[in-house]
Amino acid sequence: MAPINGDVPPPLEGKKRRIGVMTSGGDAPGMNGVVRAVVRMSISKGCEPYGIYEGYEGLVQGGSLIKRMEWADVRNWVSIGGTLIGTARCKAFYERPGRLKAAKNMVLHGIDALIVCGGDGSLTGADKFRAEWPGLLKELVETKQLTAAETAQFQHLNIVGLVGSIDNDLSTTDATIGCYSSLGTICESVDKIDATAMSHQRAFVIEVMGRHCGWLALMAALSTGADFVFIPEKPPSGDWEKEMCTIIKERRALGKRKTIVIIAEGAHDTELQKISPTRVKDLLTNKLGLDTRITTLGHLQRGGEPCAYDRMLSTLQGVEAVHAVLDATPETPTPVICIIENKIVRKRLDDAIKATHAVAEAIEAKDFSEAMRLRDSEFSEYYTAYMTTTATDQPQLLLPKEKRMRIAIVHVGAPAGGMNAATQSAVAYCLARGHTPIAIHNGFPGLTRHHDDKPQGSVREIKWLDTEGWISTGGSEIGTNRGLPSTDIAKTAECFALYKFDALFVVGGFEAFTALSELRKGRAEYPSFRIPMVLLPATVSNNVPGTEYSIGSDTCLNALVTFCDAIRVSASSSRRRVFVVETQGGRSGYIATVAGLSIGAVAVYTPEEGINLNMLTQDIEHLRQSFATDRGQNQAGKLILCNEHASEAFDSMEIAKIIKEEAKGRFDARHAIPGHWQQGVRPSPMDRVRAVRLASKCIQFLEDYAGRTQEAIAADSQSSAVIGIKGASVIFSSMLKLERDETDWKDRRPKNEFWLAMKTVVDTLSGRPNPGVKRN
């Protein structure tokens, strides 16, 4: 609340700020993670955070709607859906008198920086507020609502925007806070509908949100293998009724038992005439005779807990927002915090808003190519991948016969969510281009031991219908194995030659990386290995050199977060209990660290840092103090995450025993091991869509080598490569360079792990002891 005597509080010393944080517009999963991150990072930096309740309405009304936030106020908020500080439409803020009240309330509370999480409308309002700020202060002085002395310290207002929107409708960022949680809800619903559609040979028309943006519809179609999709940016052709019916009829003729059509609520034709679910249903019923139903998911898409990615994104962007506030000068343009591929970046808010509005203008002008271009390159790539991998007959994509290849596909290592999606995408792309996709079942041991088994060997050509439905299934449909080519390298080379492989597509983790290394080195002796080879990293551990993201790691994180949420309920119900949860990840602490970031763990133990007695003693003392100051708050349970190889001396059970012994009855400690639960059941939407996109890129990479001689291929170091996401780019890295410069072979991980800085964020936001920082 504002000071009782009405005095404006004095400024904080140095660069410390009083920072207001608010959520505005439609709620989105992950907004609470933003508030928690802003509050705790602000406190850790010596600043004062203020929660502004009910969005802009709270700014205008002031009073109890603007509240000083303490450390404990945001305990466990990262795992809760919606927004706990509320959001509301505020007509008063649209008008200058409302913004004048808002400015006065901010000055009375001493707030000189504002972090806003919302959609483009909310962020546009914030930027306008900043532009008017000097004039608003001047008017407050002229109307004697405040004195010149009271406003002197507030001549500049810094604002930072974060995009909270399930629609993912802001240009210049690949993902907005909440969009992947919403996509997860859609995919889960479609997966369930898929089962009943298959049972009854029905068609379903599923309407999803997206009045002006088709991201949810497109990603849902890609993630579920839908037969047709309608999005505002790329409406179907003028003869779309015939086109859709032809596609669906062809697939039914191939033996497909069900039909799924995804339609965005803002779908229209090329003349901007609305295409409704009812119109599509009637077409499928009357033209094709299909038993067709409509499902409108509605606000179901907004609800529920945020997925692991949105928890991580909201936390990292909230932390970056505080840094942006402290870095700002009066001349700094208002930034919006974005993510490009795997990198958190700051961009100018006005440029982002302008680009977003330009999309709507292009659609209105019926310039749909421009609308697609303005979205971002990733959006267009996903659309191309969907169109390429879902159609059965695309003669315009066929390569000349001399450019067509026999492409072998093999899975190596432990199963990971998204392996099947990658395979389905690769097969569909191969068939569209005229290549022959060949599955090697059960890895390299399957190739050398069972390739000529009767009646069916392990080397089999794959047809389009063979992979139907694989995109949403976990595990590995063609089988995976940890066996390496070196077990029988001569036989492996013989089989490569026997089946005339022209290229090799490998999907897997560090074992797959090792296998590709062996094949590359074997080129000197075995000519059949002198073919282009590419690895798509797929492992829950995310420990493959050459990439910051591996297929399956997001599925693992979602499974682990779900497990930890359930464990926390038990810990909180017991009031004074700590759970030590053992995570997978091999000798890489990525999974433990990101999961710790996503659940607000008290501490995370990783192989990179190790565990020692001093560390345990410090953490136990921190737990003792934390429980001692607990005054009956809810959600008091605490979690510690421990990687399975964090220490040779201390495992999760031993750590729990030590904590319990040292607690002397003041609190309890248990251990929990989710084990293979972490591999998940169905792949997450992110693992599905990235698997499709990256697999398509891999086959494109391979076909660039068509027609080259074995000698030319062997001489090209890039002909054996790993596809990966590094920072803001998708790149192919040479195996030779990765093996030589970037691989820690002993610990089976990259030498330089991009995520290590996240460990500091986990410790800071959890309140783990750090000298010189006082927390309430």
Secondary structure as the mmCIF struct_conf table of DSSP 4:
data_model
#
loop_
_struct_conf.conf_type_id
_struct_conf.id
_struct_conf.beg_label_comp_id
_struct_conf.beg_label_asym_id
_struct_conf.beg_label_seq_id
_struct_conf.end_label_comp_id
_struct_conf.end_label_asym_id
_struct_conf.end_label_seq_id
TURN_TY1_P TURN_TY1_P1 ILE A 4 ASN A 5
HELX_LH_PP_P HELX_LH_PP_P1 ASP A 7 LEU A 12
BEND BEND1 GLU A 13 GLU A 13
TURN_TY1_P TURN_TY1_P2 GLY A 14 LYS A 15
STRN STRN1 ARG A 18 THR A 23
BEND BEND2 GLY A 25 GLY A 26
TURN_TY1_P TURN_TY1_P3 PRO A 29 GLY A 30
HELX_RH_AL_P HELX_RH_AL_P1 MET A 31 SER A 44
TURN_TY1_P TURN_TY1_P4 LYS A 45 GLY A 46
STRN STRN2 GLU A 48 ILE A 52
TURN_TY1_P TURN_TY1_P5 TYR A 53 GLY A 55
HELX_RH_AL_P HELX_RH_AL_P2 TYR A 56 GLN A 61
HELX_RH_3T_P HELX_RH_3T_P1 GLY A 63 LEU A 65
STRN STRN3 ILE A 66 ARG A 68
HELX_RH_3T_P HELX_RH_3T_P2 TRP A 71 VAL A 74
TURN_TY1_P TURN_TY1_P6 ARG A 75 ASN A 76
HELX_RH_3T_P HELX_RH_3T_P3 TRP A 77 SER A 79
BEND BEND3 GLY A 82 GLY A 82
TURN_TY1_P TURN_TY1_P7 LEU A 84 ILE A 85
HELX_RH_AL_P HELX_RH_AL_P3 LYS A 91 TYR A 94
BEND BEND4 GLU A 95 GLU A 95
HELX_RH_AL_P HELX_RH_AL_P4 ARG A 96 HIS A 109
TURN_TY1_P TURN_TY1_P8 GLY A 110 GLY A 110
STRN STRN4 ALA A 113 GLY A 118
HELX_RH_AL_P HELX_RH_AL_P5 ASP A 120 GLU A 142
TURN_TY1_P TURN_TY1_P9 THR A 143 LYS A 144
BEND BEND5 GLN A 145 LEU A 146
HELX_RH_AL_P HELX_RH_AL_P6 ALA A 148 THR A 151
HELX_RH_3T_P HELX_RH_3T_P4 ALA A 152 PHE A 154
BEND BEND6 GLN A 155 GLN A 155
STRN STRN5 ASN A 158 VAL A 163
STRN STRN6 GLY A 164 GLY A 164
TURN_TY1_P TURN_TY1_P10 ILE A 166 ASP A 167
TURN_TY1_P TURN_TY1_P11 SER A 171 THR A 172
BEND BEND7 ASP A 174 ASP A 174
STRN STRN7 ILE A 177 ILE A 177
TURN_TY1_P TURN_TY1_P12 GLY A 178 GLY A 178
HELX_RH_AL_P HELX_RH_AL_P7 CYS A 179 HIS A 200
TURN_TY1_P TURN_TY1_P13 GLN A 201 GLN A 201
STRN STRN8 ALA A 203 VAL A 208
BEND BEND8 MET A 209 MET A 209
BEND BEND9 ARG A 211 HIS A 212
HELX_RH_AL_P HELX_RH_AL_P8 TRP A 215 THR A 224
TURN_TY1_P TURN_TY1_P14 GLY A 225 GLY A 225
BEND BEND10 ASP A 227 ASP A 227
STRN STRN9 PHE A 228 PHE A 230
BEND BEND11 PRO A 232 LYS A 234
HELX_LH_PP_P HELX_LH_PP_P2 PRO A 235 SER A 237
TURN_TY1_P TURN_TY1_P15 GLY A 238 ASP A 239
HELX_RH_AL_P HELX_RH_AL_P9 TRP A 240 ALA A 253
TURN_TY1_P TURN_TY1_P16 LEU A 254 GLY A 255
STRN STRN10 THR A 259 ALA A 264
TURN_TY1_P TURN_TY1_P17 GLU A 265 GLY A 266
STRN STRN11 HIS A 268 HIS A 268
TURN_TY1_P TURN_TY1_P18 THR A 270 GLU A 271
STRN STRN12 LYS A 274 LYS A 274
HELX_RH_AL_P HELX_RH_AL_P10 PRO A 277 LEU A 288
STRN STRN13 THR A 292 THR A 296
HELX_RH_3T_P HELX_RH_3T_P5 GLY A 298 GLN A 301
TURN_TY1_P TURN_TY1_P19 ARG A 302 ARG A 302
BEND BEND12 GLY A 304 GLY A 304
HELX_LH_PP_P HELX_LH_PP_P3 GLU A 305 CYS A 307
HELX_RH_AL_P HELX_RH_AL_P11 ALA A 308 ASP A 327
TURN_TY1_P TURN_TY1_P20 PRO A 330 GLU A 331
HELX_LH_PP_P HELX_LH_PP_P4 THR A 332 THR A 334
STRN STRN14 PRO A 335 ILE A 340
TURN_TY1_P TURN_TY1_P21 GLU A 341 ASN A 342
STRN STRN15 LYS A 343 ARG A 348
HELX_RH_AL_P HELX_RH_AL_P12 LEU A 349 GLU A 364
TURN_TY1_P TURN_TY1_P22 ALA A 365 LYS A 366
HELX_RH_AL_P HELX_RH_AL_P13 PHE A 368 ARG A 375
HELX_RH_AL_P HELX_RH_AL_P14 SER A 377 THR A 390
BEND BEND13 THR A 392 THR A 392
HELX_RH_3T_P HELX_RH_3T_P6 PRO A 395 LEU A 397
HELX_LH_PP_P HELX_LH_PP_P5 LEU A 398 PRO A 400
HELX_RH_3T_P HELX_RH_3T_P7 LYS A 401 LYS A 403
STRN STRN16 ARG A 406 VAL A 412
BEND BEND14 GLY A 413 ALA A 414
TURN_TY1_P TURN_TY1_P23 GLY A 417 GLY A 418
HELX_RH_AL_P HELX_RH_AL_P15 MET A 419 ARG A 433
TURN_TY1_P TURN_TY1_P24 GLY A 434 GLY A 434
STRN STRN17 THR A 436 ILE A 440
TURN_TY1_P TURN_TY1_P25 HIS A 441 ASN A 442
HELX_RH_AL_P HELX_RH_AL_P16 GLY A 443 HIS A 450
TURN_TY1_P TURN_TY1_P26 HIS A 451 ASP A 452
BEND BEND15 LYS A 454 PRO A 455
BEND BEND16 SER A 458 SER A 458
STRN STRN18 VAL A 459 GLU A 461
HELX_RH_3T_P HELX_RH_3T_P8 TRP A 464 THR A 467
TURN_TY1_P TURN_TY1_P27 GLU A 468 GLY A 469
HELX_RH_3T_P HELX_RH_3T_P9 TRP A 470 SER A 472
BEND BEND17 GLY A 475 GLY A 475
TURN_TY1_P TURN_TY1_P28 GLU A 477 ILE A 478
STRN STRN19 THR A 480 ASN A 481
HELX_RH_3T_P HELX_RH_3T_P10 PRO A 485 ASP A 488
HELX_RH_AL_P HELX_RH_AL_P17 ILE A 489 LEU A 498
TURN_TY1_P TURN_TY1_P29 TYR A 499 LYS A 500
BEND BEND18 ASP A 502 ASP A 502
STRN STRN20 ALA A 503 GLY A 508
BEND BEND19 GLY A 509 GLY A 509
HELX_RH_AL_P HELX_RH_AL_P18 PHE A 510 GLY A 522
TURN_TY1_P TURN_TY1_P30 ARG A 523 GLU A 525
HELX_RH_3T_P HELX_RH_3T_P11 PRO A 527 PHE A 529
BEND BEND20 ILE A 531 ILE A 531
STRN STRN21 MET A 533 PRO A 537
STRN STRN22 ALA A 538 ALA A 538
TURN_TY1_P TURN_TY1_P31 VAL A 540 SER A 541
TURN_TY1_P TURN_TY1_P32 PRO A 545 GLY A 546
BEND BEND21 GLU A 548 GLU A 548
STRN STRN23 ILE A 551 ILE A 551
TURN_TY1_P TURN_TY1_P33 GLY A 552 GLY A 552
HELX_RH_AL_P HELX_RH_AL_P19 SER A 553 SER A 573
TURN_TY1_P TURN_TY1_P34 SER A 574 SER A 574
BEND BEND22 ARG A 575 ARG A 576
STRN STRN24 ARG A 577 THR A 583
TURN_TY1_P TURN_TY1_P35 GLY A 586 ARG A 587
HELX_RH_AL_P HELX_RH_AL_P20 TYR A 590 ILE A 599
TURN_TY1_P TURN_TY1_P36 GLY A 600 GLY A 600
BEND BEND23 VAL A 602 VAL A 602
STRN STRN25 ALA A 603 TYR A 605
TURN_TY1_P TURN_TY1_P37 PRO A 607 GLU A 609
HELX_RH_AL_P HELX_RH_AL_P21 LEU A 613 THR A 629
BEND BEND24 GLY A 632 GLY A 632
BEND BEND25 ASN A 634 ASN A 634
STRN STRN26 LYS A 638 ASN A 643
TURN_TY1_P TURN_TY1_P38 GLU A 644 HIS A 645
BEND BEND26 ALA A 646 ALA A 646
BEND BEND27 GLU A 648 ALA A 649
HELX_RH_AL_P HELX_RH_AL_P22 SER A 652 ALA A 663
TURN_TY1_P TURN_TY1_P39 LYS A 664 GLY A 665
BEND BEND28 ARG A 666 PHE A 667
STRN STRN27 ASP A 668 ALA A 672
HELX_RH_3T_P HELX_RH_3T_P12 GLY A 675 GLN A 679
BEND BEND29 VAL A 681 ARG A 682
HELX_LH_PP_P HELX_LH_PP_P6 PRO A 683 SER A 684
HELX_RH_AL_P HELX_RH_AL_P23 PRO A 685 GLU A 703
TURN_TY1_P TURN_TY1_P40 ASP A 704 GLY A 707
HELX_RH_AL_P HELX_RH_AL_P24 GLN A 710 ALA A 715
HELX_RH_3T_P HELX_RH_3T_P13 SER A 717 SER A 719
STRN STRN28 SER A 720 LYS A 726
TURN_TY1_P TURN_TY1_P41 GLY A 727 ALA A 728
STRN STRN29 SER A 729 SER A 734
HELX_RH_AL_P HELX_RH_AL_P25 MET A 735 LYS A 737
HELX_RH_PI_P HELX_RH_PI_P1 LEU A 738 GLU A 742
STRN STRN30 THR A 743 ASP A 744
TURN_TY1_P TURN_TY1_P42 TRP A 745 ARG A 748
STRN STRN31 ARG A 749 PRO A 750
BEND BEND30 LYS A 751 ASN A 752
TURN_TY1_P TURN_TY1_P43 PHE A 754 TRP A 755
HELX_RH_AL_P HELX_RH_AL_P26 LEU A 756 SER A 766
TURN_TY1_P TURN_TY1_P44 GLY A 767 GLY A 767
TURN_TY1_P TURN_TY1_P45 PRO A 771 GLY A 772
#
